[in-house]
Amino acid sequence: MADSAGHAVVTGGSSGIGRAVVDRLLRRGLGVTVLDAEPMRETPASARDSALRTFLVDVTDEKAVGEALDEAAEQAGAAPTLLVTSHGIRGGYAPALDLDLASCRRVLDVHVLGTLVAARSLVRCMERVPGDPPPGGSIVTVSSTTAYGGWANQADYGVAKAAVRQLTRNLAVEWAPRGIRVNSIAPGHTLTPMVQEMIDQGYDVAATEARTPLGRLCTPDEMAAAIEFLLMDASFSTGVCMPVDGGWTAVGK
Ligand SMILES: NC(=O)c1ccc[n+]([C@@H]2O[C@H](COP(=O)([O-])OP(=O)(O)OC[C@H]3O[C@@H](n4cnc5c(N)ncnc54)[C@H](O)[C@@H]3O)[C@@H](O)[C@H]2O)c1
């Protein structure tokens, strides 16, 4: 049976911000397809069996992503027209002189090319289904506050996130004639497994909170709310990158 309220794909939907997006979209009545390299630890309580589909794939593997989306479209009875790219890995957080090049390449590959692969696989899958007019769609990518300004120890991750922001603008311009909006969010520190791992390794949360005007970290659900707005409701926005950072990027010093 077709997903009546729509069909969304969430990369990185097994954990953290992506998982919170999955929960919100399911509550909104959408069918959701998760593409992640790792399985979900627990299935969302709110999920009707048929509303959630999960595929174990690496987003940099274009063939696997394309096959998963085709399979999801068949199971759902409708091609997905919505995409959130919330997959990601940590950078080396090391001085540029010390960064291992193979690790740098993987960070750039996962964040930048993984986002491109997911986005163009969605468009290809959508446009394989005949229809006049074409269905149109909406994509939200995940950049970072590290894409704003210059930072030490960010020659891999920060560069990747700035590239995701630029890729979003480029795709927004290129795909507007197809009726597809492409926007991005730039999260500030959000308490997900990725950040919990940093905290466990000695990351100074108190200093981050002190530098953040709102004085705390973001929750995954607050971040998901901003993503849901751009994905579903911001009908005249395309090509924007919205910081969701408690004021972090607004600080002038
Ligand atoms: N948490 C933060 O403070 C923060 C801040 C800025 C940006 N971000 C970005 O938000 C996104 C989500 O991060 P999070 O904090 O929820 O992290 P997370 O580690 O909780 O979730 C990331 C998910 O991506 C998946 N993933 C990683 N590599 C993949 C690949 N090659 N193919 C498929 N899936 C893959 C992981 O398995 C995991 O489920 C990431 O892009 C991250 O860089 C997070």
Ligand as a Chemical Component Dictionary entry (heavy atoms), coordinates in Angstrom:
data_LIG
# 
_chem_comp.id                   LIG 
_chem_comp.type                 NON-POLYMER 
_chem_comp.pdbx_formal_charge   0 
_chem_comp.three_letter_code    LIG 
# 
loop_
_chem_comp_atom.comp_id 
_chem_comp_atom.atom_id 
_chem_comp_atom.alt_atom_id 
_chem_comp_atom.type_symbol 
_chem_comp_atom.charge 
_chem_comp_atom.model_Cartn_x 
_chem_comp_atom.model_Cartn_y 
_chem_comp_atom.model_Cartn_z 
_chem_comp_atom.pdbx_ordinal 
LIG N1  N1  N 0  25.809 16.109 16.976 1  
LIG C1  C1  C 0  26.320 17.304 16.689 2  
LIG O1  O1  O 0  26.632 18.117 17.580 3  
LIG C2  C2  C 0  26.521 17.720 15.253 4  
LIG C3  C3  C 0  26.945 19.037 15.007 5  
LIG C4  C4  C 0  27.128 19.434 13.675 6  
LIG C5  C5  C 0  26.867 18.545 12.647 7  
LIG N2  N2  N 1  26.474 17.266 12.935 8  
LIG C6  C6  C 0  26.223 16.370 11.819 9  
LIG O2  O2  O 0  24.920 15.803 11.969 10 
LIG C7  C7  C 0  24.879 14.532 11.315 11 
LIG C8  C8  C 0  24.325 13.517 12.289 12 
LIG O3  O3  O 0  25.238 13.393 13.376 13 
LIG P1  P1  P 0  24.847 12.741 14.770 14 
LIG O4  O4  O 0  25.422 13.600 15.816 15 
LIG O5  O5  O -1 23.424 12.395 14.756 16 
LIG O6  O6  O 0  25.769 11.430 14.691 17 
LIG P2  P2  P 0  25.488 9.896  15.005 18 
LIG O7  O7  O 0  26.830 9.258  15.037 19 
LIG O8  O8  O 0  24.590 9.748  16.177 20 
LIG O9  O9  O 0  24.697 9.402  13.700 21 
LIG C9  C9  C 0  25.335 9.316  12.452 22 
LIG C10 C10 C 0  24.769 8.125  11.687 23 
LIG O10 O10 O 0  25.379 8.110  10.386 24 
LIG C11 C11 C 0  25.657 6.770  10.058 25 
LIG N3  N3  N 0  26.726 6.694  9.071  26 
LIG C12 C12 C 0  28.021 7.067  9.203  27 
LIG N4  N4  N 0  28.703 6.844  8.082  28 
LIG C13 C13 C 0  27.826 6.311  7.195  29 
LIG C14 C14 C 0  27.926 5.853  5.855  30 
LIG N5  N5  N 0  29.095 5.905  5.178  31 
LIG N6  N6  N 0  26.817 5.360  5.257  32 
LIG C15 C15 C 0  25.642 5.293  5.924  33 
LIG N7  N7  N 0  25.487 5.706  7.198  34 
LIG C16 C16 C 0  26.558 6.212  7.820  35 
LIG C17 C17 C 0  26.075 6.131  11.386 36 
LIG O11 O11 O 0  25.969 4.707  11.336 37 
LIG C18 C18 C 0  25.074 6.763  12.346 38 
LIG O12 O12 O 0  23.892 5.993  12.466 39 
LIG C19 C19 C 0  26.302 14.251 10.847 40 
LIG O13 O13 O 0  26.449 14.649 9.505  41 
LIG C20 C20 C 0  27.145 15.169 11.730 42 
LIG O14 O14 O 0  28.372 15.476 11.131 43 
LIG C21 C21 C 0  26.290 16.834 14.222 44 
# 
loop_
_chem_comp_bond.comp_id 
_chem_comp_bond.atom_id_1 
_chem_comp_bond.atom_id_2 
_chem_comp_bond.value_order 
_chem_comp_bond.pdbx_ordinal 
LIG N1  C1  SING 1  
LIG C1  O1  DOUB 2  
LIG C1  C2  SING 3  
LIG C2  C3  SING 4  
LIG C2  C21 DOUB 5  
LIG C3  C4  DOUB 6  
LIG C4  C5  SING 7  
LIG C5  N2  DOUB 8  
LIG N2  C6  SING 9  
LIG N2  C21 SING 10 
LIG C6  O2  SING 11 
LIG C6  C20 SING 12 
LIG O2  C7  SING 13 
LIG C7  C8  SING 14 
LIG C7  C19 SING 15 
LIG C8  O3  SING 16 
LIG O3  P1  SING 17 
LIG P1  O4  DOUB 18 
LIG P1  O5  SING 19 
LIG P1  O6  SING 20 
LIG O6  P2  SING 21 
LIG P2  O7  DOUB 22 
LIG P2  O8  SING 23 
LIG P2  O9  SING 24 
LIG O9  C9  SING 25 
LIG C9  C10 SING 26 
LIG C10 O10 SING 27 
LIG C10 C18 SING 28 
LIG O10 C11 SING 29 
LIG C11 N3  SING 30 
LIG C11 C17 SING 31 
LIG N3  C12 SING 32 
LIG N3  C16 SING 33 
LIG C12 N4  DOUB 34 
LIG N4  C13 SING 35 
LIG C13 C14 SING 36 
LIG C13 C16 DOUB 37 
LIG C14 N5  SING 38 
LIG C14 N6  DOUB 39 
LIG N6  C15 SING 40 
LIG C15 N7  DOUB 41 
LIG N7  C16 SING 42 
LIG C17 O11 SING 43 
LIG C17 C18 SING 44 
LIG C18 O12 SING 45 
LIG C19 O13 SING 46 
LIG C19 C20 SING 47 
LIG C20 O14 SING 48 
# 
